[in-house]
């Protein structure tokens, strides 16, 4: 076994993984790694009972992250087991392949994690172009599906928030949003721009201590009525805009030199 094969074996078939490397093929379509499981028994995912009664083998191919821009696929041969639990609805089950990927998956966990990161970073259409450039092609719908399926750990309740507007299609569709200013991410999309939904969100989050806003009257009223405990301040952009307009007014009034 050469150095490359040793590296692949250590990655796909470490000593404690219950797998052994069977073949490594390098061809025009990339690298194909074939392995077989070595476990003598497996645990039923439904009833939790352990079974050593085999019921044949089958193989499936999982796409993995490319190896130096070279397509990489993994083909494990897995065993099927007969469940030993009485009354268990799952009579036959396949042994898991561990961290490589979930049951019936066609991509490895690393491939899925990479697409999820691309989706969170770049979104759908831009993310698809980036994934193609990284030799990990995926459609925009696939990337967005990965994002929706991701288990994101919820952060602490926001303390400093800023309600603002959003619009798409040149203003044909619009609404309100609430941004967590400490973490720089949106936390809510209240419907409408009349301030009623924003006020409802503020009442449900009494921990909010600071609210930044623009000069929109609806958000000012919502903040005053629904969050009297919070300090209301002008956001930085509008503060600069107000200052600029005031300076322009002073210059326009007194800036002319007398003739």
Buried (B, 14 or more C-beta within 10 A) or exposed (E): EEEEEEEBBEBBBEEEBBBEBEEBEEEEEBBBBBBBBEBEEBBBEEBEEEBEEBBEEEEBEBBBBBBEEEBBBBBBBBBBBBBBBEEBEEEEBBBBBBEBBEEEBEBBBBBBBBBBBBBBEBBBEEBBEBBEEBBBBBEBEBBBBBBEEEEEEEEEEBBBBBBBEEEEEEEEEEBBBBBBBEEEEEBBEBEEBBBBBBBBBBEEBEEBEBBBBBEBEBBBBBBEEBBEEBEBEBBEEBEEBEEEEEEEEEEEEEEEEEE
